[in-house]
Amino acid sequence: MTVIVRDLRGEDPDDVERFVHCRHLGLPYMLWNADAVRHHQTHTHPDAHYRSLVAEEDGETIGTAQTGLAYDSPEPGQGYLNVYVRPDRTGRGAGRLLVRAAEEHLAARGATRLFSWVLDEPGHRAFAERRGYRPSRSSHFLRLDLAGAALPPLQDPPPGVELRTAAEFADEPRPLFLLDTEATSDEPSDVQAELTDFEAWLRETWQHPLLDLDLTTVAVADGRPVAFSVAHTDRATRYATAMTGTARAHRGRGLAKLAKTHSLHRARAAGYTEALTGNDSDNAPMLAINRRLGYEICATEVRHVRELG
């Protein structure tokens, strides 16, 4: 039996579904579907040189990788590769081949530092370290039983603040782009991002197929968005928080918790039964909010770094 690595055939629905299934087996803590896979392939900025890779053994997809350059970082030469192999198909060389293919792709496009998220398990960490990657920061996956959770009661916003949905900004989303830009720049990360391209944000974020405009909740003060909780859904039972943030001038007022609590209540009323999110382990304020909302850590990843050259 021979394992080969190739590009995902995005035009082939069966190939995409096999990719989604394999990735879910390797990383079940994130919301992902075929539409999201195709969206990333089609709409990721060209400067990212983004690729989705498949490890295949006798026609069966047993591993996946997503790789590209952090084009929106002020520091050039930073690349990423995130590799996941089916837990029941390890030991066949799929991970090694996927890493090699991703590294060659990134090096050929000028990457000098590579980042990879690795599950915080001995086998996964040893695999990364054998290939020259050193551990860096960590991040937690969190889950909430939305059907049975005792959510905090809904509260009215403070004076001068009102809650809206992202759907109310459908005709002019630029104010949400500006808030996202500020919140993203302050997120703990090894790779800083600067959102400066509104058109790219529209394609990659605002038009993302998982984005639920009706459940995404926005706190507005003085006529502009000052906090939000961005909701992704599979339009069935799973809900995920893609981003929660507050403008610097309005932090410490409980607006992020307010927005997320309202979004969760409406998600449950809409029939969603499972809520997912993720937090950098250094993001104490957001971790505290999620604990108060009832989320529990279900897995942890450690970001690993390798210098090239």
C-alpha positions in Angstrom: 0.0 0.0 0.0 1.4 3.4 -1.1 0.6 6.8 0.3 0.6 9.7 -2.1 0.2 13.5 -1.5 -1.7 15.7 -3.9 -3.7 18.8 -4.1 -7.4 18.6 -3.1 -9.6 18.5 -6.2 -12.0 21.3 -5.2 -14.2 20.8 -8.2 -14.9 17.2 -7.2 -17.6 17.0 -4.5 -16.7 13.5 -3.4 -13.0 14.5 -2.9 -14.1 17.6 -0.9 -16.4 15.5 1.3 -13.6 12.9 2.0 -11.3 15.8 2.9 -14.0 17.2 5.4 -14.6 13.7 6.9 -10.9 13.0 7.4 -10.2 16.5 8.9 -13.2 16.1 11.3 -11.8 12.7 12.5 -8.4 14.3 13.1 -9.8 17.5 14.6 -13.5 17.2 15.7 -13.5 20.4 17.8 -13.9 22.9 15.0 -16.9 23.6 12.7 -16.0 22.8 9.1 -17.9 21.6 6.0 -17.5 21.3 2.3 -18.7 24.8 1.5 -16.0 26.2 3.9 -13.3 24.1 2.2 -14.3 25.3 -1.3 -14.6 28.9 0.0 -11.0 28.8 1.4 -9.7 27.4 -1.9 -11.5 30.0 -4.0 -11.4 33.2 -1.9 -8.2 33.1 0.1 -6.0 36.1 -1.0 -3.7 35.1 -3.8 -0.7 36.4 -1.8 -1.3 33.6 0.7 -0.4 31.0 -1.9 -2.9 28.8 -0.1 -3.1 25.0 -0.7 -5.2 22.2 0.6 -3.3 18.9 0.5 -4.6 15.3 0.7 -2.7 12.2 1.8 -4.3 9.2 0.0 -3.7 5.5 0.4 -5.3 3.2 -2.2 -8.0 5.8 -2.9 -8.8 6.5 0.7 -8.1 10.0 2.2 -6.2 9.4 5.4 -4.6 12.9 6.0 -5.1 16.5 5.2 -3.0 19.7 5.3 -3.8 23.4 4.9 -0.8 25.6 4.1 0.0 29.1 3.0 1.7 32.4 3.9 0.4 34.9 6.4 0.0 37.6 3.8 -1.7 40.0 6.2 1.2 40.0 8.7 3.5 43.0 8.8 6.4 40.6 9.0 7.1 38.9 5.7 8.2 35.3 5.3 5.8 33.7 7.8 4.1 30.5 6.7 1.8 28.0 8.2 1.0 24.3 7.8 -1.6 22.5 9.8 -1.6 18.7 9.3 -4.1 16.2 10.6 -4.1 12.5 10.0 -7.0 10.1 10.8 -6.3 8.6 14.3 -6.9 5.1 12.9 -4.5 5.6 10.0 -1.4 6.8 11.7 2.0 5.2 11.2 1.7 5.0 7.4 3.8 8.0 6.6 1.0 10.4 5.7 1.9 13.1 8.2 5.6 13.0 7.1 4.7 13.3 3.4 2.2 16.1 4.1 4.7 18.1 6.1 7.4 17.7 3.4 5.1 18.8 0.6 3.9 21.9 2.6 7.4 22.9 3.6 8.6 22.7 0.1 5.7 24.8 -1.1 6.3 27.4 1.5 10.1 27.5 1.1 9.7 28.0 -2.6 7.6 31.1 -1.9 10.0 32.8 0.4 8.9 31.5 3.8 11.6 31.7 6.5 9.6 30.8 9.6 6.9 28.1 9.7 4.1 27.7 12.3 2.0 24.6 12.9 -0.7 23.8 15.3 -0.1 20.4 17.0 -2.5 18.6 19.3 -1.2 18.6 22.8 -0.6 14.9 23.0 2.8 13.1 23.3 2.7 11.4 19.9 1.8 14.6 18.1 4.3 16.7 19.9 7.1 14.2 19.4 6.3 14.1 15.7 6.7 17.8 15.4 9.8 18.0 17.4 11.5 15.3 15.4 11.1 17.5 12.4 12.7 20.5 13.9 9.7 22.3 15.3 9.8 23.8 18.8 6.8 24.4 21.0 5.4 27.9 21.4 2.1 29.2 22.6 -1.0 27.1 23.2 -4.7 27.4 22.5 -7.7 25.6 23.9 -10.8 24.2 22.2 -13.9 24.6 24.3 -17.4 23.1 24.0 -20.8 23.9 25.5 -23.8 21.6 25.6 -26.1 24.3 24.3 -29.2 22.2 24.6 -28.7 21.6 28.3 -26.6 24.5 29.5 -27.8 26.9 32.2 -26.9 30.0 30.3 -26.7 33.3 32.2 -29.9 35.2 32.1 -30.3 37.8 29.4 -29.5 41.4 30.5 -30.3 44.7 29.0 -27.4 46.6 27.5 -26.0 49.6 29.5 -27.3 53.1 28.8 -26.2 54.3 25.4 -25.6 50.8 24.0 -28.0 48.8 21.8 -27.7 45.3 20.4 -28.1 44.6 16.8 -27.4 41.6 14.4 -24.9 41.6 11.7 -27.8 41.2 9.2 -28.6 44.9 9.9 -25.2 45.8 8.4 -25.7 43.8 5.3 -25.8 46.9 3.1 -22.7 48.5 4.6 -20.5 46.1 6.6 -17.5 48.5 6.7 -18.1 49.5 10.3 -17.8 45.8 11.3 -14.6 45.6 9.2 -13.1 48.4 11.2 -14.0 46.8 14.5 -12.7 43.5 13.4 -9.4 45.2 12.4 -8.9 46.7 15.9 -9.9 43.5 17.7 -7.8 41.2 15.5 -4.7 43.4 16.0 -4.9 42.9 19.8 -5.4 39.1 19.8 -2.5 37.2 21.4 -0.6 35.4 18.6 2.8 34.5 17.4 1.9 36.0 14.0 0.4 39.5 14.1 -2.2 40.3 11.5 -3.1 43.7 10.1 -6.5 43.8 8.3 -6.1 46.6 5.8 -7.8 45.2 2.7 -11.5 45.7 2.9 -12.3 43.9 -0.4 -10.3 40.8 0.8 -12.1 40.9 4.1 -15.4 40.9 2.3 -14.5 37.9 0.3 -12.8 35.9 3.0 -14.8 36.8 6.1 -18.1 38.6 5.3 -19.0 36.1 2.5 -17.8 33.0 4.4 -20.5 30.3 3.9 -20.6 29.5 7.6 -21.2 33.1 8.8 -24.6 33.5 10.3 -25.6 37.1 10.1 -28.7 36.7 12.2 -26.9 35.1 15.1 -23.8 37.4 15.0 -24.5 40.0 17.6 -23.2 43.5 17.6 -23.1 46.1 20.4 -23.5 49.6 19.1 -22.7 52.9 20.9 -22.6 56.4 19.5 -23.8 55.0 16.2 -20.9 52.5 15.6 -20.1 48.9 16.5 -18.0 48.7 19.6 -18.3 44.9 20.4 -19.3 41.8 18.6 -19.6 38.0 18.8 -19.3 36.4 15.4 -21.4 33.3 14.8 -20.7 30.4 12.4 -23.2 27.6 12.0 -23.7 24.5 10.0 -27.4 25.4 9.5 -28.2 22.2 11.5 -27.1 21.7 15.1 -23.6 23.1 15.5 -22.8 26.7 16.3 -19.3 28.1 16.7 -17.9 31.5 17.8 -15.5 32.6 15.1 -14.5 35.9 16.9 -15.5 37.9 19.9 -14.0 41.3 20.5 -14.4 44.8 21.8 -13.1 48.2 20.7 -10.3 49.4 23.1 -12.2 52.4 24.3 -15.1 50.2 25.5 -13.4 47.4 27.1 -14.1 46.5 30.7 -17.9 47.2 30.4 -18.9 43.6 29.8 -20.0 44.2 26.2 -18.3 41.1 24.8 -20.0 38.8 27.3 -23.3 40.6 26.7 -23.1 40.1 22.9 -22.0 36.5 23.2 -24.7 35.6 25.8 -27.5 37.1 23.5 -26.1 35.2 20.5 -26.1 31.9 22.5 -29.6 32.3 23.7 -30.8 33.0 20.1 -28.8 30.1 18.8 -30.5 27.7 21.3 -33.9 29.1 20.4 -33.1 28.4 16.7 -32.4 24.7 17.5 -28.6 24.6 17.8 -27.5 22.0 20.4 -23.7 22.3 20.5 -21.5 25.4 20.8 -17.8 25.4 20.0 -15.1 28.1 20.4 -11.4 28.4 20.8 -9.1 30.6 22.9 -5.5 31.4 23.1 -4.4 30.2 26.6 -3.0 33.6 27.3 -6.3 35.3 26.6 -7.5 35.3 30.2 -10.4 37.8 29.8 -12.1 35.7 27.1 -11.4 32.4 28.9 -13.1 33.9 31.9 -16.1 34.9 29.9 -16.4 31.4 28.4 -16.1 29.7 31.8 -19.0 31.9 33.1 -21.0 30.9 30.0 -20.5 27.2 30.8 -17.9 26.2 28.2 -15.4 23.5 29.1 -12.0 22.8 27.6 -12.2 19.7 25.4 -8.7 19.7 23.8 -5.5 21.8 23.5 -3.2 22.6 20.7 0.4 23.8 20.9 1.8 26.0 18.2 5.1 24.8 17.0 7.7 26.9 15.1 10.5 26.0 12.7 13.1 28.4 11.3 14.2 27.8 7.7 17.6 28.5 6.4 
